[in-house]
Amino acid sequence: MNDQIDVPEVRVIDGEGGQLGIMSIEEALEQSEEAGMDLVEVSPKANPPVCRMMDFGKFKYQQSKKQHAARQNQKTIHLKEVKMKPKIEEHDFQFKVRNALRFLEEGDKVKVNIMFFGRMMAHKDLGLVLMEKFENAIGEAGIVEQPVRNEGRSMFMIMAPPKKKQ
């Protein structure tokens, strides 16, 4: 920008996008000062490099506004967790299913975690049956993104909301 450009000749584009042609860097800086603008190098690899006359502060402000708008439109996906034990009562199970359905409707992923304590470790098959029952209870509201895995004293799977058809 301005005095930081260190090439002898540049191709200059004015504020409206019209070409002013190839000129020396001193001449280009003089013209941009007369216009009350900054001389910004936009294509340094070109031969000769291309510089544009613009209000650099205004340009930076517009760029930050565009980035802010892009961030506003992004949807962050959170990972919510539903914890259970292999011997869970039916009402408690239904409560966990309702919570998972609510999380999936909000667009979040759900980690279904079954924790084993003490002698329950010998009955991992109960955990698998519970996971299958949970998956069937969720139905079409969620798809299994990561299948059932054992990790230490717990067993988990990750469910995601189904892809929306456009």
C-alpha positions as CSV (number, residue, x, y, z in Angstrom):
1,M,0.0,0.0,0.0
2,N,1.3,3.5,-0.9
3,D,5.0,3.8,-0.1
4,Q,5.4,0.1,0.7
5,I,5.1,-0.8,-3.1
6,D,8.7,-1.3,-4.3
7,V,8.5,-1.8,-8.0
8,P,9.4,0.8,-10.6
9,E,6.3,0.5,-12.8
10,V,2.7,-0.4,-12.1
11,R,-0.6,-0.8,-14.0
12,V,-3.1,1.6,-12.3
13,I,-6.9,1.2,-12.0
14,D,-8.9,4.2,-10.7
15,G,-11.6,4.1,-8.1
16,E,-14.4,3.4,-10.6
17,G,-12.6,0.4,-12.1
18,G,-11.3,2.2,-15.3
19,Q,-7.7,1.6,-16.4
20,L,-5.3,4.5,-16.3
21,G,-2.5,2.5,-17.9
22,I,1.1,1.7,-17.0
23,M,3.0,4.4,-15.2
24,S,5.9,4.9,-12.8
25,I,5.2,4.3,-9.1
26,E,5.9,8.0,-8.3
27,E,3.4,9.2,-10.8
28,A,0.8,6.7,-9.6
29,L,1.3,7.8,-6.0
30,E,0.9,11.4,-7.0
31,Q,-2.4,10.7,-8.9
32,S,-3.8,8.7,-6.0
33,E,-2.9,11.5,-3.5
34,E,-4.7,14.1,-5.8
35,A,-7.8,11.9,-5.8
36,G,-7.5,11.5,-2.0
37,M,-7.2,7.8,-2.1
38,D,-4.7,5.1,-1.3
39,L,-2.7,3.1,-3.9
40,V,-3.1,-0.6,-3.1
41,E,-1.3,-3.4,-4.9
42,V,-4.0,-6.0,-5.8
43,S,-2.1,-8.3,-8.1
44,P,1.7,-8.4,-7.3
45,K,2.4,-11.4,-9.5
46,A,1.3,-9.7,-12.7
47,N,3.8,-8.1,-15.1
48,P,3.7,-5.1,-14.3
49,P,2.0,-5.4,-10.9
50,V,-1.6,-4.1,-10.8
51,C,-2.5,-1.3,-8.3
52,R,-5.9,0.1,-7.5
53,M,-6.8,3.5,-6.2
54,M,-9.2,3.1,-3.3
55,D,-10.0,4.3,0.2
56,F,-8.2,1.5,2.1
57,G,-10.0,2.2,5.5
58,K,-13.4,1.9,3.8
59,F,-12.3,-1.3,2.0
60,K,-11.2,-2.9,5.3
61,Y,-14.5,-1.9,6.9
62,Q,-16.5,-3.5,4.1
63,Q,-14.5,-6.7,4.3
64,S,-15.1,-7.0,8.0
65,K,-18.8,-6.4,7.5
66,K,-18.9,-9.2,4.9
67,Q,-17.0,-11.6,7.3
68,H,-19.4,-10.7,10.1
69,A,-22.4,-11.5,7.9
70,A,-20.9,-14.8,6.9
71,R,-20.3,-15.7,10.5
72,Q,-23.9,-14.8,11.4
73,N,-25.3,-17.2,8.8
74,Q,-23.2,-20.2,10.0
75,K,-24.9,-22.8,12.1
76,T,-22.7,-24.3,14.8
77,I,-23.4,-28.0,15.6
78,H,-23.0,-29.0,19.2
79,L,-22.6,-32.5,20.6
80,K,-25.2,-33.1,23.3
81,E,-24.8,-36.2,25.5
82,V,-27.4,-38.6,26.9
83,K,-26.1,-40.8,29.7
84,M,-27.7,-44.1,30.8
85,K,-27.0,-47.3,32.8
86,P,-27.8,-50.7,31.3
87,K,-30.6,-51.3,33.9
88,I,-32.7,-48.2,33.2
89,E,-36.4,-48.0,33.9
90,E,-38.8,-47.6,31.0
91,H,-40.0,-44.1,32.1
92,D,-36.4,-42.9,32.5
93,F,-35.6,-44.4,29.1
94,Q,-38.5,-42.6,27.4
95,F,-37.3,-39.3,29.1
96,K,-33.8,-39.8,27.6
97,V,-35.3,-40.5,24.2
98,R,-37.5,-37.3,24.3
99,N,-34.4,-35.3,25.2
100,A,-32.4,-36.8,22.3
101,L,-35.2,-36.1,19.9
102,R,-35.4,-32.5,21.0
103,F,-31.6,-32.2,20.6
104,L,-31.8,-33.7,17.1
105,E,-34.7,-31.3,16.1
106,E,-32.5,-28.4,17.1
107,G,-29.8,-29.6,14.7
108,D,-27.4,-30.9,17.3
109,K,-25.6,-34.3,17.4
110,V,-26.3,-36.6,20.2
111,K,-23.8,-38.9,22.0
112,V,-25.7,-41.8,23.6
113,N,-23.5,-43.1,26.4
114,I,-24.1,-46.2,28.6
115,M,-21.9,-46.4,31.7
116,F,-21.1,-49.7,33.3
117,F,-20.4,-50.0,37.0
118,G,-18.9,-52.9,39.0
119,R,-20.2,-56.2,37.9
120,M,-22.2,-54.7,35.1
121,M,-19.0,-55.0,32.9
122,A,-19.8,-58.7,32.6
123,H,-23.1,-57.9,30.8
124,K,-22.1,-55.7,27.8
125,D,-24.8,-57.5,25.9
126,L,-27.4,-55.6,27.9
127,G,-25.8,-52.4,26.7
128,L,-26.0,-53.5,23.1
129,V,-29.7,-54.3,23.4
130,L,-30.3,-50.9,25.0
131,M,-28.4,-49.1,22.2
132,E,-30.5,-51.0,19.6
133,K,-33.7,-50.1,21.5
134,F,-32.6,-46.5,21.6
135,E,-31.8,-46.4,17.9
136,N,-35.3,-47.9,17.1
137,A,-37.0,-45.4,19.4
138,I,-35.3,-42.4,17.7
139,G,-36.3,-43.8,14.2
140,E,-36.2,-41.4,11.3
141,A,-35.4,-38.4,13.5
142,G,-31.7,-39.3,13.6
143,I,-29.1,-41.4,11.8
144,V,-26.2,-43.2,13.3
145,E,-23.1,-41.3,12.5
146,Q,-20.7,-43.4,14.5
147,P,-21.7,-47.0,15.4
148,V,-21.6,-48.5,18.9
149,R,-18.1,-48.5,20.4
150,N,-16.7,-49.7,23.7
151,E,-14.3,-47.4,25.6
152,G,-13.3,-48.5,29.0
153,R,-16.3,-48.7,31.3
154,S,-18.7,-47.1,28.8
155,M,-20.3,-47.8,25.5
156,F,-21.4,-45.0,23.1
157,M,-22.7,-44.1,19.7
158,I,-23.2,-40.8,18.0
159,M,-26.4,-39.8,16.2
160,A,-26.8,-36.9,13.9
161,P,-29.9,-35.2,12.5
162,P,-30.9,-36.5,9.1
163,K,-29.7,-34.5,6.0
164,K,-32.4,-32.1,4.8
165,K,-33.5,-32.5,1.2
166,Q,-33.1,-29.4,-0.9
